[in-house]
Amino acid sequence: MTDSEYHRTVDVIPNFSHVMTPPFRRRLWQLLTLGQCVLGLALVWQWLCASTYRLYLDEQQPPRPSMSASARQRFDVCGDQVQPQILTAEEDHLNFSVSFPWPSQLHVRVVPSGHAEIEIAVVEQNARRTLLRRSLTEATEIAQMLPPTIGVLELSNRGEVRWSDPRVVHDRNNGPWLLGLMALLGLTLWRAGRVRLRVPPVASRARTVLLGSITAAVSAILCLALLEVGLRALSDRLPSWVAVQRRDLGEIRTDPRWQESARYGARLAPRLHTYCEWQHGDIVRMGFLPPDLIHHPAYRFPFVTDADGFRNSATEPSATEVAALGDSFTDAMTLPAELSWPARLGSLLDAKVRNYGTAGFGPGQELLVLKEYVQALRPRRVVVGFFAGNDLYDAESFAASGGGCAVSPIPAQGGKFKDVIARYDEFYVVSLYKGVVAFLSDRDQCHADEGSSQVDYSGEDLSASAASRPGFNRGLFTVPVAGRTLRFAFLPPYLDRLELSREQLQASRGWEVTSRTYKEMERLVRAQGGRLVVAVIPSKAQVYLPLLSASFSPAELQQALCFCLRDSPTSPRLDAMMRNRLALNDLMGDFCAAEGIAFLDLTTVLQTKLEAGYNTYFPDDSHWNSAGHEAAAGAIARFMRERGL
């Protein structure tokens, strides 16, 4: 290149030295700093928003007609965490709608009952793409990458398997944000090495503000970190309004409403003033009924206990005329206290009735309650609710444990929790914030909650269509009765026990303990001039089986019961169930007649209500709804009036 050519080239290169003035340089530094802050915050936010999507059975698409619909959901408790389980039959397809525009990963533990083949595929725009096909003979952890998919995720199996905690982990692509941040950092370092700025007073003040902001942000982060550590250290001692937020994440926490007692086992804590909230009944929570089959409102109501740990007002138990003893049917934890049968009995008799029922108690604990709490009040009448479903077994278990010392706490029942959990949800400070907001909202709405008796506590699915003929679907019976449609399910353990004959029941250890206990109750109450009343509370199947027998053919009903008791080692015997349906009730009635104890079997009144077209038990739960409690209270009130009790 000649000298003239060189000078011509230099002349055409623009000179930006006049542009890079000190104000422009300061503005450039500010823009670089702002860009780094924005990208840094974006990266942190993307990390916090990484989400886990759990696949629940009730959220899947309807199965193909050629496939069975026998899959069921169960929620197992493993340590301190609920693990959703989907149990499938010999051949099943599970279809879940997904919308992931970025790559994600499916995590699941597959547990075959023997030899099984599984397949994982995605379906998008009618095109099916198989991602994994494998034969299994033992439990296997699977982490399968999923392509960006807006369509259906399909899990298939040949051979019975259990899909344990199936979930999709969706972490957004942070690459572009990270590259942008690195580019800005590189440009900043390059400029810092080439330019030495004199800092004018204005820039000095800006730098002071910037450093102050950074200091404040770091201090806030340190405070939040210390708060997080403190909340994690408290763990089970967290307030209930924080603990409930952790349960939404599938964590199992000690229920603050319960406490351990060497004398009674697990029992309600005294002086509670909190709320009870539930969405699915125990039949769903224990995995015997898919949650998509029954929809009713999420029930929420105040939950209060007295100084002794029973569901009564805080007032002193003076001048009690009737004392009610029993288990979960008496303390009625699925309903507001004013709808329980003891409260309704008090209204019907215009008498002071005090509730001494506790969920999980059997005849053994009820005798202790009579001695420790009831006798001092000298009530004229003591009504004890005998639950035919499990009181014999509770009596035997309590006696075998030595009277309470070895009784285990009420086992935690898992249930469905949030299906989408972001990473920030897992921080305790977030749970604290949500708990405070919910607590303040509860306080503002307490007057509305006190009117909970106006809520429909029937458990009916108001969105369900009417049925013209009986039907059965995966554990749910549908029967048209008296112009209404009833839907209901059974708790298999109570259903299975109906096969026991009177002779088998009378020869059991549970009956021996129960009869001895009731004799002692009668003696103690009589000694104070009172009367003991035994009211038999039937299990749901005892009330509903005659309706089913009249609505289905024997073969259809047998097939439905086989499905309900599919985990039982033997097939159900329908004839034995119908023959022995009231065997325990009759045995208790004969015993009470021989001992001079007032006796009432509530089966007939509940069955009459059912035949009029009204459920007396929650459709998805083994306990009475508000209609059941009202019917029971009315029957007991009439019984006591007619006999001058």
Secondary structure, 3 states (H helix, E strand, C coil): CCHHHHHHHHHHCCCCCCCCCHHHHHHHHHHHHHHHHHHHHHHHHHHHCCEEEECCHHHCECCCCCCCCCCEEEEEEECCEEEEEEECCCEEEEEEEEEECCCEEEEEEEEECCCEEEEEEEEECCEEEEEEEEEECCCEEEEEEECCEEEEEEEEEECCEEEEEEEEEECCCCHHHHHHHHHHHHHHHHHHHHCCCCCCHHHHHHHHHHHHHHHHHHHHHHHHHHHHHHHHHHHHHCCHHHHHHHHCCCECCCCCCEEEECCCEEEECCCCEEEEEECCCHHHHCCCCCCCCCCCCCEEEEEECCCCCCCCCCCCCCCCCEEEEECHHHHCCCCCHHHCHHHHHHHHHCCCEEEEECCCCCHHHHHHHHHHHHHHHCCCEEEEEEECCCHHHHHHHHHHCCCCCCCCCCCCCCCCCCCEEEHHHHCHHHHHHHHHHHHHHHHHCHHHHHCHHHCCCCCCCCCCCCCCCCEEECCEEEEEECCEEEEECCCHHHHHHHHCCHHHHHCCHHHHHHHHHHHHHHHHHHHCCCEEEEEEECCHHHHHHHHHHHHCCHHHHHHHHHHHCCCCCCCCCHHHHHHCCCHHHHHHHHHHHHHCCEEEECHHHHHHHHHCCCCCECCCCCCECHHHHHHHHHHHHHHHHHCCC
